[in-house]
Amino acid sequence: MMDNTFPPKHDDNSTCVLTLNPVQHAYYQRSAIKLHSSDGEYLETISRETQQEKLHSSNAQLRDQVCLVKSLLGYIPTDLDLPTNATSGLKELLAQMREFCEEHDE
């Protein structure tokens, strides 16, 4: 049981902050922390490796989406009127592409 938690205020959108003590932090650095609910239900595993896997998966998904858009652009007539949700999706994808490129620009 962790005695170093700060539960959210009464607002449902608040974030619960967990401050790791030195022993817990050392354990996190070399392994993983598993979160369980108060009734023992598994919720999530947090570890550096898990975070790296999520980042890699996220980057691979973005790369695949970019390749798909690139291949589809050659088949879209220039006078085509796209639905609003398609335009919004492309806008979000382009914003993610820009952010990714800025992060990986060396």
C-alpha positions, 0 to 999 in steps of 0.5 A: 500500500502506498502512503504517498498518494494524493487523491484527486479533489472532488472534480472527476477530471483531476489527476491523482499524483503518486510520488515515489519514495526512493525505494519505489523509484529505484524499483520503477527504474529497473522493473515495473509498477503494476496498478491494481484497484482496491478490490485487486483488479489489474489496471495497468503496468507502468515501466520504462519498457512499456512506455518505450513500446507504446511510443514505438507503436505510436510512431509506427502507426503514424508512419503507416498512416502517413504512407497511406495518405501519401499513396491515396493522394495520387488518386484524389481529384483536385476538385474533390470536396471532402466531408468535414470528418475527413478534413478533420482527420487529415488535419489531426494527422498532419498536426501529429506528423509535424509534431513527430518531425519536430521531435525527431529533427536533428 
